[in-house]
Amino acid sequence: MIRSRILGVGKYLPEKRVTNFDLAKMFNTSDEWIRKRTGIVERRFAEEGVYCSDLALEASKEALKNAGMKAEDLDFIIFATLSPDHLFPGNGCYLQPKMGLSEIGCMDIRNQCSGFVYSLATADAFVKTGMYKRILVVGAEVHSSGLNFTDEGRDVAVIFGDGAGAVIVGPSDDPSRGILSNHLHADGSFADILHLIMFDISKKPCLTHEMLDQGCLWPKMKGKEVFRVAVTKIPEVIQEALKANDLKVEDVDLFIPHQANLRINQFAAAALGVPEEKFYSNIQRYGNTTAASLPIALCEALDEGLIKEGSIVVFVAFGAGFTWGATVMRW
Ligand code: UT7
């Protein structure tokens, strides 16, 4: 059987750092509140005029370089984001010409914080069937243009940051290395616990001044409910993924969880009996970069020497939808 593996990684974070103290100048919050509840110290915000596909371009170029490849070597693009440049076409179509490419297929995956895990699973399936051999999987977000920086939106505004991460997925020459399995789940009965209405297609027209006045532009979240389900589903899907590969928690060299809230990941690690240092964390520096958080974390974990050839690495993510999932890899 063909196994797919990650052949190169890249990330891009906008230069502008926004600390908790900066946010406290905009609305009623504090560094202490944000750190204590989320672990976040600062995040990056893209400048005015920068598109999500621009961040993706930088991360993708780095991933290609890391894989020793050129853009022309790619045969497919999968773009995960919840903050696309525009409603349509998809961001893959905006990214493709920026990379100097044409003709190759592009698709967007709109699965929020689990977007990267869903995208990786899709790329894995394409490689396994032999349909594509060099797939760019990129997760990127520009949240900073869509947050409500007032007291009303502060619960959401403090947790998100901008950024991009990318990987190149292709066939593994060594069948023991690469993606071992993917596990994807969703429960749409929680759809309105964390959502962004923006427009309502059942209304004619689908967007009115009245809707804007009522705040349809801003994401709404019942944070406690997200937290409650996340701390159950993350350990659950990890156990499912390990069982499928006949692995135990102790066999895993590094868990790379989606960076939504440090406390969620601490709860999940404790539930599994995993020491905290095996649950990678960089949320302190970037906040929640949604579809970009896993590839950014992967890049940094590799830079820090936490992953070696043969290491067992587990990605896990949970977010709006609710959607969640895990990927098990032998590096
Ligand atoms: O990838 C999925 C993305 N989302 C998540 O993973 C979110 C998961 N949930 C969370 O991370 C947490 O629920 C939050 C960090 C969002 C909120 O923490 P919490 O401990 O659940 O706080 P809360 O919403 O229950 O609010 C507690 C208090 C409230 O005040 P009162 O009613 O007790 O007076 C809030 O109004 O904290 C207030 N509050 C804030 N205070 C200062 C809410 N946001 C803020 C803020 N700064 N930014």
Residues whose N, C-alpha, C, O or C-beta is under 5 A from the ligand:
A	BS01	UT7	N28 T29 S30 W33 R37 T38 C113 R154 D155 V158 G223 K224 V226 F227 A260 N261 F318 G319 A320
